[in-house]
Amino acid sequence: MAYELKTKQNDASVESYLSAIESPTRQSDCRTVCSLMQEISGEPPKMWGSAIVGFGTAPYLYASGNSGDWPVCAFSSRKQNLTLYIGSKEELAPHLAKLGPHKAGVSCLYIKRLSDIDLSVLRTIIVECVKRYTPKHEAS
């Protein structure tokens, strides 16, 4: 049986998602990240599942043969953190060392508040993510 990713791009309203974030600080942080990712990626925000705001689409292929699409960069307001889906922490290690307080998973960055970190470093991280994961189109 083929593996199918449950989190897919859909037509839900990004504005409704952002407006429903209860904490004014978190909502403001999410709006800032949304603007930053849109500016850097050149893509409009789209909902992926019910709680991820993504920009652009990139194919992935696992060693297992499972494949699909995932946003080039994305974020989500989670209970404990603002979660950014930005790629491999090993690839971003030099930048993460200068970011400020955060936690990093395999491909996620967890931040409590944007006021805790260096936004210029976050911008650099998002730029690197977009460069790395934006599909290259061959000239015709």
QUIGIDA-V139700 format. One line per field, one symbol per residue. ss: DSSP state (@ for helix, = for strand, . for the rest). phi: phi as a letter, one per 40 degrees, with the letter a starting at -180 (. if undefined). psi: psi as a letter, one per 40 degrees, with the letter a starting at -180 (. if undefined). A space follows every 10 residues. Layout:
# QUIGIDA-V139700
ss: ???
phi: ???
psi: ???
This chain:
# QUIGIDA-V139700
ss: ........== ...@@@@@@. ...@@@@@@@ @@@@@@@@@@ @...====.. .====..=== =.....==== ..=====... .====...@@ @@@@@@@@@= ..==...=== =..@@@=.@@ @@@@@@@@@@ @@@.......
phi: .ccbcccbca cccccccccc cccdcccccc cccdccccdc cgbccbcbgc abbbbgabcb acdcgcaiba ccaaaacbdc acbbcbhccc cbdccccbch dabbcdbbbb bcacccbccc ccdcccdccc ccbcdcbccb
psi: hihhhdhiia eihdddddde hdhddddddd dddddddddd deiiiihhae ehhihihhii hideehiaii idiiiihidd ihhhheahdd dedddddeda hiihadeihh hdideeihdd dddddddddd ddehhhhii.
